[in-house]
Amino acid sequence: MLKYLSCTPARTPPPSLLTPAHALTQVMQVLKFLTISLSRARALSQDKALARMGITPSRKEALQKEPGTAGTAGVGRGRAELPGGWASAVDPATGRTYYYNAEGETSWERPV
C-alpha cells in the first residue's frame, strides 16, 4: 500500500520580513556574495592563464615587485596617462609591460 506524504503549506514570513528595507538587505547580501565569487573566479582564471604562459606564482610575485612590469601593483592608483603617441602591451613570454610608439621605438621603462 502506498503512503502519501502530507505537505504543509510554507509559512508566511512575519510582516517585518516583508518590508522593502529587508528585501533590499537580502539583495545586497546576494550581490556581495556574487561579487566575491566573481573576484575569486577571475583570480583563478588569471592564475590558469599565467600557468599556460609558464609563469609560476613565485615569478608572478617577483614581476609585480619589479618596476615597469605587469601586475596588480599600481592598478587603480590613478597612474598618469602615457605621453602622446605611446601605448603599452604585455610581453607574453615574460609577463612584463613594455611601451611602444608609432615611430617604432620600444622600451621596458615607462616613458615620461
Secondary structure, 3 states (H helix, E strand, C coil): CCCCCCCCCCCCCCHHHHCHHHHHHHHHHHHHHHHHHHHHHHHHHHHHHHHHCCCCHHHHHHHHHCCCCCCCCCCCCCCCCCCCCEEEEECCCCCCEEEEECCCCEECCCCC
